[in-house]
Amino acid sequence: MQTTFYTFIKRYVDYDADDPMSRLANTISKDMAFPKQSQDFDEISTYMEQSGAYGRLMTVFDEAWLKYTNI
């Protein structure tokens, strides 16, 4: 079974980095309501679109999702 997106993105957490993937991972890791058990693109992207914290990070999410689905 594939890992959850949350578990995948946690490997990019780096609070000292300023690259887009780390910014996304850092934001997700601080979000207590993020759907941590989900593997569903629609569920995660809808959550992120409805949250005010991810506006500029949505294009990074698309790139991260492609990496996630190719692991």
Secondary structure, DSSP 4 states (H G I P E B T S, - for coil): -PPPHHHHHHTT--TT--SHHHHHHHHHHH-TTS-TT---HHHHHHHHHHSTT-GGGHHHHHHHHHHHHT-
